Amino acid sequence: MSAPPLAKKPRTSTPGKNDDDGIPVPETTTLDYVNLTSHTDSFGVDPIPVSWGHPDPLVRGPIICTVRHSSQRNAIGAHSGSYCIYTGLAVAAGKLNPDYMPNLKLTRPVFQIGPHKSWSDPKKVASIDPFGHLTTEVYGAYLDKGFDIRPTIAVTKAHIDLPETREAVAAGRLIPDGKILMPNGQSIVSKAAIEPVWYLPEIARRFGCTETMLRQSIFRMTNGMYPELITRPDIKIFLPPIGGLTIYIWGDPDTIPDEDIELTCRVHDECNGSDVFGSDICTCRPYLTHAIEECIKTAQRGGCGIVIYFRKEGRSLGEVTKYLVYNTRKRQEGGDSAENYFSCTEQVAGVQDTRFQALMPDPLHFLGVTKIHNFISMSDMKYNAIVSTGIEIVNRVEIPKELVPADAQVEITAKVFHGYNAGKAYQDIDEKELKKTVGREYAY
């Protein structure tokens, strides 16, 4: 017995269109059965068109990936990244009405970002929706008509209170100015949280594969989690179940596109053990807090500082894999040696790194960045990814040697020896230093 058709609101005289404003009539889905997937040629399938890269948001079209408009949905996946599962739990527990529509009246951005020329170039912006923070502004007519369209970017401001910043004030490295840095050591930031929104044709191009291969690979490696990757080649937008990113800005965000105004930037990948709990096996937190200090100084000089924080725990291999690698490093014959630093990751995960920086520059282009005066990073992968998209980097700033924790000497030695941009501070690292550098023993 075939499944019943989707329940829909009546269409206007022009199929799917409102005669007055050209915006389709929302068709609300009510299901009393489980629909495993949809197909391009199925009856009633009529996704809202998307012209990715068009500078006019109304011509580009809204990204619709909510459960209320199944026939008109133009994206695969779900909002909130990996947290979408908790939404399902909330519905299952009877705590959330699946038909709930969020009240977005007071959620508009507290400062302006864009529009920038880069927004209309898929080679520069293809992993985030550049209009994702402007839902109520540019798609208000859709919302008024009853469409459930969710923002994928939220823009706000905050005070940041870090012990390292207070220490820098006490040591005299930072001087409170009452504007960027308060006397109590708090710094004032503008910030944006961003969920990933992928335009699959461009994502495939960046990874050097066909769109079909990309879709099949994701479908296979998620154990068939998203069958529409296979059955809906007409839908080119994918909201993947991965972590997003946060942008922190010190200084005036309006100065970011101005190449004559100093810009300091760090692109940082999440490391919960170090960033939050202070584990000393890596340089993540000290490099991050050093970057924040440099961003504050730059903002106080009239420039702007940016930290982009990606949720790419354990080089995007995950924290479980990372801890398995830690155990391998500590238990291997000869101890935790810099010489075998990278091979231990490959031994456990089969690959050294899955961050693949091809998508990393997109938030920089979202902000309108064209020139970075001070790049607080030693990573050649990040540097090459950024400059290959047309952004100029003037200075590369290494982590000061005195900030490298004791057990992180293994990491920094291995990375510098294998080609990380070291600067003058690490010129003494050679093969002899690589072989003799060994980390702490844990006797487990």
C-alpha positions, -999 to 999 in steps of 0.1 A, spaced: 0 0 0 15 33 -10 20 61 15 -6 89 16 3 122 -1 16 151 19 -11 173 34 -8 208 19 -24 242 20 -42 251 -11 -21 267 -38 -30 300 -54 -41 303 -90 -4 304 -100 10 271 -88 32 277 -57 32 315 -61 14 344 -46 2 367 -72 10 398 -52 47 394 -41 60 363 -60 67 345 -27 54 310 -26 26 300 -3 40 279 26 29 243 25 28 229 60 36 192 63 15 170 86 26 134 86 11 104 103 37 80 89 75 79 86 88 91 53 123 76 49 134 99 21 122 120 -8 129 119 -45 134 146 -71 105 136 -92 80 128 -64 46 143 -65 44 176 -47 82 181 -44 87 218 -51 118 232 -33 122 270 -30 149 278 -56 183 288 -44 208 307 -66 239 304 -44 263 333 -49 237 358 -61 243 392 -43 205 399 -39 193 377 -10 158 376 -24 171 362 -57 195 339 -39 165 327 -19 162 317 18 177 284 31 147 263 43 157 233 64 130 230 90 105 201 93 74 222 86 78 225 48 89 191 35 79 197 -1 95 232 -3 126 224 18 157 233 -2 184 219 21 194 184 33 201 179 70 188 199 100 196 231 119 219 233 150 245 209 137 251 179 160 226 194 185 197 186 162 196 152 179 187 169 212 158 186 194 145 151 185 150 141 222 130 171 233 101 162 210 102 126 221 101 136 257 71 158 251 90 190 261 90 206 226 61 210 202 75 200 168 53 227 152 68 255 174 78 286 155 106 307 172 99 343 180 128 362 163 116 398 168 144 408 191 172 386 177 186 408 150 224 414 150 237 440 174 263 452 149 265 450 111 284 425 91 285 430 53 273 427 27 307 422 11 317 415 -25 330 381 -14 295 369 -5 287 365 -41 318 344 -49 312 307 -41 350 302 -42 352 324 -11 320 316 7 305 281 3 304 266 38 283 293 56 252 312 46 264 348 43 228 360 48 223 336 78 222 365 103 198 386 83 168 363 83 143 387 99 157 416 78 158 402 42 133 373 45 108 391 67 81 387 40 86 349 40 83 349 78 52 370 77 36 346 52 42 317 76 75 301 65 97 286 92 131 300 83 158 298 110 190 320 113 222 301 109 243 330 123 237 350 155 256 383 162 260 397 197 284 414 221 300 402 254 326 408 281 354 383 281 371 375 315 403 355 312 429 349 340 457 353 314 444 387 305 442 398 341 478 385 345 489 405 315 473 436 331 491 429 364 524 424 346 520 456 326 518 440 292 483 452 288 470 486 299 433 491 305 417 519 285 381 516 296 370 509 261 386 477 248 400 466 281 384 473 315 404 480 347 392 446 360 408 428 331 377 421 311 378 428 274 349 439 253 342 418 222 317 416 193 310 380 184 291 358 159 281 321 162 279 303 129 264 270 118 278 253 87 257 256 55 274 238 26 269 245 -11 278 210 -23 291 218 -58 317 242 -45 326 220 -15 333 192 -40 354 214 -62 376 224 -32 382 188 -23 390 179 -59 362 154 -64 329 153 -82 297 163 -64 285 127 -68 316 113 -51 312 138 -22 276 129 -17 283 91 -18 312 94 5 293 113 32 263 90 28 285 59 32 306 71 61 275 82 81 260 48 76 232 61 53 222 89 77 212 112 49 197 93 20 187 125 3 223 130 -5 217 103 -30 180 106 -39 179 144 -41 206 156 -65 185 187 -72 191 199 -36 225 215 -35 225 227 1 236 206 30 235 214 68 260 189 81 258 174 116 291 190 127 302 217 150 302 253 138 325 282 147 325 314 167 341 347 156 354 370 184 363 406 174 381 432 195 378 467 181 355 482 155 342 454 131 336 481 104 374 485 100 380 449 90 377 454 52 401 484 53 435 472 43 452 503 57 440 495 92 459 469 112 443 435 115 455 408 138 440 373 135 442 338 148 422 308 134 420 283 163 407 248 163 390 235 194 409 217 221 387 211 251 415 195 272 438 226 269 414 254 260 391 247 289 409 225 314 445 236 309 461 203 299 498 209 292 503 182 265 497 209 238 501 246 231 464 253 223 453 274 253 486 294 257 486 302 219 449 312 221 453 335 250 485 350 235 465 357 204 437 374 225 464 396 241 477 406 207 442 413 194 435 436 224 468 455 218 459 458 181 424 472 189 439 496 214 462 509 186 431 516 165 431 484 146 410 452 149 416 418 163 399 386 153 399 350 167 379 324 148 372 294 169 363 262 150 348 232 166 373 208 152 383 188 183 413 165 179 421 177 144 385 169 135 391 133 145 373 137 178 383 137 214 380 99 219 405 94 190 427 121 204 429 104 238 436 71 222 465 87 204 477 101 237 478 66 252 497 53 221 522 81 224 529 75 261 530 37 258 552 33 227 587 20 230 610 49 239 583 70 254 564 100 240 589 111 214 588 141 191 602 118 164 570 97 164 545 124 171 527 123 138 530 86 132 511 78 164 480 97 151 482 78 118 485 45 137 453 51 155 432 71 130 447 61 97 453 98 88 473 126 105 446 153 102 410 156 89 406 194 94 413 199 57 416 237 57 399 242 23 368 255 41 386 274 68 389 309 51 352 313 45 345 332 77 373 356 69 356 363 36 323 366 54 338 394 74 353 411 43 389 404 52 414 410 23 446 416 43 459 403 76 488 422 91 495 398 120 486 361 116 490 344 150 497 309 137 526 287 127 505 264 106 515 263 69 482 245 61 462 274 74 485 301 59 484 284 24 446 280 26 441 316 34 465 332 9 452 308 -19 419 326 -17 434 360 -23 439 373 13 473 388 20 492 379 51 520 403 61 535 389 93 533 354 108 536 353 146 549 322 164 540 313 200 567 327 224 589 299 237 582 307 273 545 300 268 551 264 256 541 240 284 566 213 295 548 183 281 540 203 249 577 204 239 570 171 220 543 188 199 562 220 191 594 202 183 577 178 159 557 205 142 587 229 137 609 201 125 583 190 99 579 225 85 557 247 107 567 283 103 590 287 133 605 322 132 637 330 150 626 316 183 628 280 172 658 280 148 677 256 170 653 227 164 671 201 142 671 164 138 692 160 170 667 180 189 638 160 174 653 127 185 661 137 221 628 155 229 606 131 249 575 139 269 564 131 305 560 94 315 527 84 330 535 48 338 502 34 326 
